[in-house]
Amino acid sequence: MKRAALIAATASATVAGAAFLGLVAVPAAYDWYEGRHEESATYATGTAAKEARTSVPRWLPDAAQEISYAMKTTGGERLMKATLPKTPANPLPATCKPLPKDQRAKDPELQAPWFPKQTTGKQATHRCEIYYAYTDGDTLYAWQHNDDWIASNKAAAGH
C-alpha cells in the first residue's frame, strides 16, 4: 500500500511539474529568448538620437523631437516614431520619396507600445531610403524590414 501511494505521489508531482513547465516556464523562457535581442530608447531630438545610436537613419531631421526607436540587435528590424518639424509642405525629409503605386510595403516585424499595433504595409506612403514611412499630422511612423536591410547590405558590399 505504501508503495502504491509513493508511486501515485511521484506521478502527481511529475504531472504537476510538467504542467508548471508547460504553462509557466516555457512561455517565460520563450518571451525572454525572443525579447533579449530587442532594444529601445527615446531621444529628445533627431540630433541626440543620431549621436547616441549609429543605426538611427541619417535622414531623420535634426530638429525632429520626441523620438522613440526600437530595434533588433540580430537583424535589421527597426521601428521609429518622431514628431517632425512644422513645414508648409510635406513634413517628410526630401530624401523620402512617395512609394510607387505598384510597390507593396512590407509589414513591420517589431512591436512597441508607442507604435500603432494595427500598422501594416498598407499605411506606408513613402520610402525613406530603406524605411517605409507615413505621417499622421506631424508624427512620423517609420519601419525598416529585415529583408530590405539584408539586400541593402549585400548591395553595399557588391554582392
CORBELMO-V647857 format. One record per pair of residues at least 24 apart in sequence whose C-alpha atoms are under 8 Angstrom apart, sorted by the first residue. I is the first residue (numbers start at 1). GAP is how many residues later the second one is. D is the distance in Angstrom with one decimal. If there is no record, write none. Layout:
i | gap | d
I | GAP | D
I | GAP | D
This chain:
i | gap | d
37 | 35 | 5.5
37 | 36 | 5.2
37 | 37 | 6.3
38 | 32 | 7.1
38 | 33 | 5.6
38 | 34 | 4.5
38 | 35 | 6.0
39 | 31 | 5.6
39 | 32 | 5.4
39 | 33 | 6.4
39 | 34 | 7.1
40 | 28 | 7.4
40 | 29 | 5.5
40 | 30 | 4.1
40 | 31 | 6.3
41 | 27 | 6.0
41 | 28 | 5.5
41 | 29 | 6.6
42 | 24 | 7.0
42 | 25 | 5.5
42 | 26 | 4.5
42 | 27 | 6.2
43 | 24 | 5.1
43 | 25 | 6.6
59 | 34 | 6.7
59 | 36 | 6.8
59 | 69 | 7.5
60 | 33 | 7.2
61 | 24 | 7.9
61 | 32 | 6.8
68 | 46 | 7.6
70 | 40 | 7.9
70 | 42 | 7.3
71 | 39 | 7.7
75 | 71 | 6.1
75 | 74 | 7.9
76 | 68 | 6.8
76 | 69 | 6.4
76 | 70 | 4.3
76 | 71 | 7.7
76 | 72 | 8.0
76 | 73 | 5.3
76 | 74 | 7.2
77 | 31 | 7.8
77 | 32 | 6.4
77 | 33 | 6.6
77 | 66 | 7.4
77 | 67 | 5.5
77 | 68 | 5.1
77 | 69 | 4.9
77 | 72 | 7.8
78 | 31 | 8.0
78 | 32 | 7.0
78 | 65 | 5.3
78 | 66 | 4.9
78 | 67 | 7.0
79 | 29 | 7.6
79 | 31 | 6.9
79 | 32 | 7.8
79 | 33 | 7.9
79 | 36 | 7.6
79 | 62 | 7.7
79 | 63 | 5.9
79 | 64 | 4.4
79 | 65 | 6.6
80 | 35 | 7.8
80 | 60 | 7.7
80 | 61 | 5.9
80 | 62 | 5.2
80 | 63 | 6.2
81 | 33 | 7.8
81 | 34 | 7.0
81 | 58 | 6.9
81 | 59 | 5.4
81 | 60 | 4.7
81 | 61 | 6.5
82 | 57 | 5.7
82 | 58 | 5.1
82 | 59 | 6.9
83 | 55 | 5.7
83 | 56 | 4.6
83 | 57 | 6.2
84 | 54 | 5.3
84 | 55 | 6.0
84 | 56 | 6.6
85 | 53 | 7.2
86 | 52 | 6.9
91 | 47 | 6.8
92 | 48 | 7.9
95 | 33 | 6.1
95 | 34 | 7.1
96 | 30 | 6.1
96 | 31 | 5.4
96 | 32 | 4.1
96 | 33 | 6.8
97 | 29 | 5.4
97 | 30 | 5.4
97 | 31 | 6.4
98 | 27 | 5.9
98 | 28 | 4.2
98 | 29 | 6.2
99 | 25 | 7.4
99 | 26 | 5.4
99 | 27 | 4.5
99 | 28 | 5.5
105 | 27 | 6.7
106 | 26 | 7.9
106 | 39 | 6.8
107 | 38 | 7.6
108 | 35 | 6.0
108 | 36 | 7.1
108 | 37 | 6.4
109 | 36 | 6.7
109 | 37 | 8.0
115 | 26 | 7.5
